[in-house]
Amino acid sequence: MEAEVASFVEHELNDADLKSWRSIKESLDSFLTILPTILGFVLSRLLCGHLPMLSTRRFLLELLLIGLPTVILITVGSAYSYTYSLMVSLAVLVYIYGNIAPNPPNFVYKVGKRPIVFTLLRATAYSGTCAAILAVDFPSYPTDYRKSRTFGAAVMDMGIGLFVVTMGLVSHRARSIADLRKLRRSVIPLLVLGLARTIVITLIDYHQDETEYGRHLNAFFILGFTKLLGSCYSLLVNSDEQLLGVAIGLIFLHELVLQLGLSDFVMSTAPHEGFFSANREGLSSLHGCVALYLLSIYFAKWYTSHDSLTYQGLIRKLKRILFVAILCWKLVFISSFLTGVARVTFSFGYVIWIFAVSLSLIVIYAFFFELKLVRPDICSKKSIGDDVQKSISLPTFVESLNMNGLTHFMISNFLTGMVNMSLDPGHRSDLESVLILSIYMFVCAGVVFLMLKKGIRVA
């Protein structure tokens, strides 16, 4: 009888999550919650851009502008996050329009094969994930920010989706079997890391939420399998443009299977027994991941289709992106009522939400870093390449993450485990939480900064 009541309550909760405004509100709140990180990048460019790129002083100042607000605003200061974002945004816009002259109409914006906005989006994913995976273990971390077990669009639900997007933005369509063989250099390390994490967690009996990816799978496995399957699917097309049709067809087919019963099975209270049932969350999400991955590759090829753009050309491109972003947000709102937004299954609503967030971030970053904060006297010179332009335009914090983002992610995972086993974060005061998280952010960012300074690239 108790099991029947529990099952009924679980069904009612799922139905309430699906047929309510909760996912819509969460999807918007989550996007607004990452604005302090965006503003930290902008402030770092404005206030520290005159300092040498590899200056320790610059790194420390940027950490105060990016890391410290992030730590405070996702813990003890979460109630003031929107106020902070509003006040800083107004101050930045007033300063830019009052002190920075607009670029001349004939100024040519370099896009390149690895645009600045892609680098910033990648840094946003790594920085936000690094802060959240440890902060969630402290009592001062808001409950609304935690990952959804069924339907929902919480802040931490964005992590894996943004990683898939950023992986797709820097990937290429596989054109032959020879291209698949080259995947060994990128796929095998991810699978090895995933296996190593599973083995270590099992040996030390470290708690892992099985409703996230399953009993044995983790984010590394999901990313590795996504890249492998995505490359196999891309062999079906003859051009990058056709990836859009494959991605759309795949996500609709994926959602159809979910609606036919897979979603109910994944979110049920059935025990995690047997390989497929034990890992049903991760396995069921793979084709949604692949669809988002292929969509990101298509978008990257479209965005970089021109090596350089005039001012009007860039404005037209950003207007198109903004239009698609608004359309995607509308689809997210509709999906919240029809099919639900679920990270655990990478549903249609979730894929569209992550794509909407990514496009919105790209528009914001393009406005600041490509329209307003690019200096024509430097970037218009033909002798300056894409890498040099980015070094001038981007914060040191961002460049260090761009160079060794995966290393930063692995360090943050390792330190998260160490803190949980040694410092008991669940019983820490607000002050202790901020102090521990600040030191943790400093160590994670400091290691990759030193690697940038020494010119060391690992992953």
N, C-alpha and C positions, 0 to 999 in steps of 0.2 A: 504493500500500500504506500509506504513512504517513497519507494522508488518511482511509483506512478505519479505521486504528487510532485516529486522533484523533476520528473520528466515533463510534467504539465507546466510547471513554473518556468523551466528552461525554455519550453516552446513559446510561452507567453512573452518571456523576455526577448527572445529572438524576433517575434512578431512585432513587439513594441519598437525594437531597434529598427526594424525594416519599415514599418508604417508610421513614421513620426518625423518631426523636424530635427531630431537629435543629430542625425548624420549631417544634415545641411548646416546646422549651427557649428558642429565640430569641424567640418571641412573649412569653413571660413575662419573660425577661431585658430585653428592649427596654422593656417597660412599667416595670420597676423602675428602669431607667436614667434615666428622666425624672423620678423622684421628687425629686431634688435641686432641680429647677426649681420644682416644686410647693411644696416646703418653703421655698424662697427667697421665694415669694409670701407664704406664711403668716408667716414671720419678719419680712418687710417690714411687713406689716400690724400685727404685734404690737409691733415695736420702733420703727417710724417713723410709725405712725398718728397720733401726737400732733403731728407737725410739719405746717406748711402744705403743701398739695398741690403748689404750684408752687415750693417751696423747693429751691434748688440743693443745700443740705446734705442734704435728704431724698433727692433723686435719687442723690447720690453714695453715701450709706449703703445705699440699696436696690441699687445696682449691685454693691456689695461683697457683699451678701447673696445676690444672684441670679446676677450675671454671673461673678464670680470662682470660686465653687464649681463652676459649670457648666464653665468653661474647664479647671479643674484636674482635675475628675472624669471628663472625656471624653478626657483626654490622660494626663499623667504619674501622676495619682492614680486611674485607672480601677479598679485593684484594690481600692480602699477605698470605692468608691461605695456598696455595700450597707451597709457599716459606718457610713458617714456618715449615710445615710438612716435607719437604725435608731436611732442615738443621738439625732439631731435630732428624729425623730418622737416618741420617748419623752419627751424634754425638753419639747417643745411640748405634748403631751397632759397631762403632769404640771402644767405651768404653767397651762394652760387650766382644768383641773378643780379646781386649787387656788386660783386667783385670780380667775377670771371667773364671776360669778354667772349661773345659767341664766336665760333669758328667761321672763317670767311666762306661765302657761298660756293666757291670753287674748290674747297678743301676736299681731298679724297681720303675716305676712310678705308684703311686696310682691314680686310676680313681674315684672309689666310685660311689655312686648313685646320687650325686649332684656335678659334676665336676666343677673345677675352671672356665673353659671356659664358662660354662652356667651362672655362677654368674657374670662374667665380661660382658657378652652379655646383661644380665638383667640390670646391672648398666648403660651400654651405652644407653639403651633405655630410662631409667628413667631420667638420667642426660641430655641427648640431648633434650628430650621432655620438661623437666622443663625449660630449657633455651629458647627454640623456642616459646612456647605458649605465653610468654610475649614479647619477642624480636620482634615478628611479628607485634606488635602494634606500634613500633617506626619507624620513617621514615628512620633511618639508616639501617634497616634490608633489605637486597637485595630482590628485587622483584622475582628473579629467585628461591629463597628458599621457597616461599609461596606455599601452597597446590594448586594442580591442580584442576580446576573445571570440566574438562573433561578428556582428555588423558594427560599423563605426568608422570615424575618420579622425582619430586622436593624433596628437603631435607625433608620438613615437611610431604611429602607423606609416608615417611618410618615409622613414629611414630606408627600408629595403627597396621601395619603389624608386626613390631618388638615386640609389646606387645603380639600379638597372638602367635608368635613363642616362646617367653619366657614363656608364659603360658603353651604351649604344652610341652616344654622341661621338665617341672617339674610336669606334670600330668601323670596319669595312665589310661590305657584302662579300661573302664567299662566292667565287666565280667558278671554281673547279675543285676537284678532289685534292689537288696540290695545296690549295688554300686551307683545306681542312687539316692537312698534315701540319701546317704552320701553327695551328691552334695549340699544339702541345706546350708551347712556351707561355701561353696565357691561361689555358684551362687546367692543365695538370697542377700548377702551383696552387690554384684555388681549391682543387679537390684534395690535394695533400694537406692544406691548411684545415679544411673541413674535417678530414679524417683525424688529424692530430688533435683538433679541438674535442671531437667526440671521444677519442681514447682517453685524453687527459681528464675530461669531465667525469667519465665513467670510473677511472682509477681513483680519483680523489673524492668520489661521491658528491660532486658539486651539484647543487640544485639547478635544474633546467626546466623551464616551462614547456611542457610537451605540446601545449595548444598553440605554440608559436610556429614551429616548423615540423614538429613531430619528435619522436624519441631519439632518433639517430641523426637526423638532418639538421643543418644550421645554415646561416647566411652564406658561408663560403661555398657550400655544396650548391645552393640555389643559384648563385651567380655563375659558378662553373658550368652547371648543366644548362643554364639559360643561354650562355654564350655558345655552347656546343650545339644545342638544339636549334638555336637561332641561325647559326651558320649552315646547318643542314637544310633548314627551310629556305634559306636564301638561294640555295642552288636551284630552286624551282623557277626562279625568275631570270629574265635576261637583261634587266636594267634596274637601276636604283629606284626609278619611278614606280615600278611594279611592286616594290616592297610595301607600299601603302595599301594596295589591294589585299595582299597576303596578310598583313597585320590586322586589317579590319575584318576580313573573313575569319581569321583565327580567333579573334576576341569574341565575335558573335557565336562561333561554334563552341567556344569554351563556355560562354554564358549559357548556351542552350543545354549543354551537358550538366552544368551546375543546377539549372532549374528543373531538370528531369530527375533530380534526387541526390546528386553528388554533394551539393551544398548542405543539405540536411544531414547527410551521413558524416561529413567532415565536422560539422558543428554539434553533432550529437554527443551524448555522454557515454557513448560506447567505449569500452576499455581499449587502451593502446596495446593490443596484443597481435602478434604476427607482424611481419615486416610492413605490409601495405597499410594495415589499419594503424600500426604504431606511428607511421610516418605520413598519414593521410593528409595532414595540413600542407606539408611541403610538396608532396607529389601532386596534389590537386591544383596547386598554384602555378605549376611550371608553364603551362601553355598560356596563361595570362601574362606571366613574366616574359615569355618569348614574344608575344604580341607587342608588349610595351617596348621591348628591346628593338624589334624590327621597326616600329614606329619612330623610335629615336634615331636609328640609322638613317631612315628616310628624311627626317627633319634636318639632320646634320648635313646631308648631301645637298638639300635644298638651300639651307642657310649659307653654305660655303660655295654655292654654284658660281659666284663671282668673287674673284680675288680682291677686288676693291669696289667701292661704291661712292658715288657722289652724295652730298648731303640729302638731296631730294630722293635719291635712290634708297638710302638707308631709312629715311622716314617712311617711304612707301612699304618697304619690307617690314618695318616694325608695326605699321598699321595693320598689315595682313596678319602678323603674329597675334596682335592684340585682338583682332576680330575672331580668330580661331580660338584664342584663350577664353573669350567671353562665351563663345558657342560651347566650348567644353564645360565651362562652369554651369551653363544652363542644363547640359546633359547630366552633370553630376546631381543637380537638384532634382531632376526628373527621376534619375536612377535611384535616388534615396527612397523614393516611394514605390517604384516598380520592382526593381531587382535587388536593391540594397547596395551599400558600399562596404566591402569586406576585404581587408588585407589578407586574412587567413586563406582565402581562396583566389585572390587576385581577380575579383569579379570585374565585370564591365565597368561598374560605377567606380571601383577603385582605380582601375587603369586610366580612365578618363580624368579622375580627380588628380592623380599624380602628374598626368600630362598637362592639365590646366595649371597646376602649381608651377611646373617647370617653365611653361611658356610665360607665365606671369613674372616669374623671377628673371627670365631672360629679357623681357621688356624693361623691367626696372633697372637691371644691370646695364643694359644697352644705353638707356637714357643717361645714366651717370657716367659710365666709364667709356662710352664710345661717342656720345654727343657732347657732354659737358666737361669731362675731366681729361680729355686728350689734348695735348699741346701741339698745335700745328707746326711750331718752329722746330720740333723734334721729329714728330711722326710723319711729316710730309716729305722728309728727306728719303730719297730712294736708297741711300746707302744703309739705312736702318732697316733691319729685317723684322719679322714678326716677333721673334723671341725677345729682341731688344725692346721693341715697343711695349710688350707685355711687362718686361722688367721695370720699365719706367712708369707704367700706368697702374700696376697692381701692388697691393701691400706685400711686404715680406712674408707675413703670416700666410697669405694665399699662395705665394710662390713656393713656400716650403711644403705646403700640403699638396700642391700640384706635382712637385717633384717626387715625393715619397708618401702619397696618400694612403696606400695599402699598409705601409710600415706604420704610419700613424694609427691606423685602425687596429692593427695587431697589438701595438703597445697599449692602446687604450683598453682593449679586451683583457690583456694580461694584468694590467694594473687594477682593473675593475675586480678581477678575481682575487688579487692580493688584498685589496681593501676589504672585500667582503669576508675573507677568511681571517683577517687579523684585526680589523678595527670595528666590527659590528656596526655598520652604518645605520641599521634600523633603530638604534637606541641613541642616536646623537642629537644634540641640541641644534638649534638653528645656526648659532655662531660656529659650532664645530663643523656643521655640514658645509657652510660656505668656505671655511678655512681648508678643509680636506679637498673639496672640489677645486678650489683655486690652485692648490699645490699640484693636484692631479692634472689639471689643464696646462699648468706651467711645464710640468715634466714632459707630457705628451708633445706639446708644441715645441719645447726646447730641444728635444732630441732631433726632430726633423729639421729644425732651424740650423742646428750644428751640422747636420748632413748637407744642407743647402750651402752652408758656409764653406764646407770642405769639398763641395762638388761631388758628393757621394749619392748615387742613385741606386736604390735597391728595388723598390716597387711602389 
